[in-house]
Amino acid sequence: SPIDWDNALTYACRSRHILPALGVHPWYLGDILMKDIVESNEEEIAPDEPAKIEQYLNWEWLTDLELKLSQHPNLIVGEIGLCKMARFVREFPKSQGGKATALHLQKIVFKKQMELAARWRRPVTVHCVNAHGLFKEALEEILHEARESCSKEEILDGMRSLVTKAFPPAIAMHSFTGTAHHLQEILDFERRILYPDLAETGGKRQRGKKKRQNEETDIEGDTDILFYFGFSHSVNHIMCTSEKAKRKGIEAVQTIPSDRLLVESDVHATEDVILGTAGAAAYVAQARGESLQDVAE
């Protein structure tokens, strides 16, 4: 929340090993909501009227965030994202569109922050809970809008130029709670925009084993990675109560290529960071059947 930004920057000054991250979390859209406008508006606004919906928000935070990005070269954008479980979504007035409008507001704010991060070439951390479909929808819209705004020169430069314009240099999915299927859909999207030629032939039968091996080597050896996936002991293990959810989480961890894998403490207190990170590494190691040292390295 913007309320915490100055404190976050002050905390990051304590060590060169701490990178500050500022953004509007999907839980805290209430902090930028123009409550008087929402409460006084007698006309229900449909979610497909973004120009009218945007009047519900105070946009001073966006100007402030860009100013801070200009002042702090190591500043990243986050945590941002989409969350159907947020209180903001569950308690948004039904007279003003209820859950549908709240989720649309989340998506608008998410896209604005993605656009800012892309323009300043800063990584983002993304919170996405029970909103995988909405997340994919937002990614497609970001890509489409970037394509619509491209100059002829940018179009001639090809897909890589478009991706650079549309997306931040790295997108870290924070404490990822999606399934292996969700993960694969995100990787398929990345493959389609970074390797369009390979994506077009991905569903076709290859003529030779050597060609398949060459293509796989090209992808795995390329340094162009957009999406990374983080896991934490607190969210992915402790808060995961059902056996079905635990099994699906482990399947997701097993599916992720090692060069995209992140471990996170995801704790509130500084003194818990080391233990939280160690717990995340242990969770990932057990899920993947690897040694703790291999995961840590």
Stockholm file with secondary structure:
# STOCKHOLM 1.0

chainA/1-297         SPIDWDNALTYACRSRHILPALGVHPWYLGDILMKDIVESNEEEIAPDEPAKIEQYLNWEWLTDLELKLSQHPNLIVGEIGLCKMARFVREFPKSQGGKATALHLQKIVFKKQMELAARWRRPVTVHCVNAHGLFKEALEEILHEARESCSKEEILDGMRSLVTKAFPPAIAMHSFTGTAHHLQEILDFERRILYPDLAETGGKRQRGKKKRQNEETDIEGDTDILFYFGFSHSVNHIMCTSEKAKRKGIEAVQTIPSDRLLVESDVHATEDVILGTAGAAAYVAQARGESLQDVAE
#=GR chainA/1-297 SS CGGGHHHHHHHHTTCTTCCCEECCCGGGGGGGBCHHHHHHCCSCCCTTCHHHHGGGBCTHHHHHHHHHHHHCTTCEEEEEEEETTCHHHHTSCGGGTHHHHHHHHHHHHHHHHHHHHHHHTCCEEEEEESCHHHHHHHHHHHHHHHHHTCCHHHHHHCHHHHHHHHSCSCEEETTCCCCHHHHHHHHHHHHHHHCHHHHHHTTSCCSCHHHHHHHHHHHHHCCCCCEEEEEEHIIIIISCCSHHHHHHHHHHHHHSCGGGEEEECCCSSGGGHHHHHHHHHHHHHHHHTCCHHHHHC
#=GC SS_cons         CGGGHHHHHHHHTTCTTCCCEECCCGGGGGGGBCHHHHHHCCSCCCTTCHHHHGGGBCTHHHHHHHHHHHHCTTCEEEEEEEETTCHHHHTSCGGGTHHHHHHHHHHHHHHHHHHHHHHHTCCEEEEEESCHHHHHHHHHHHHHHHHHTCCHHHHHHCHHHHHHHHSCSCEEETTCCCCHHHHHHHHHHHHHHHCHHHHHHTTSCCSCHHHHHHHHHHHHHCCCCCEEEEEEHIIIIISCCSHHHHHHHHHHHHHSCGGGEEEECCCSSGGGHHHHHHHHHHHHHHHHTCCHHHHHC
//
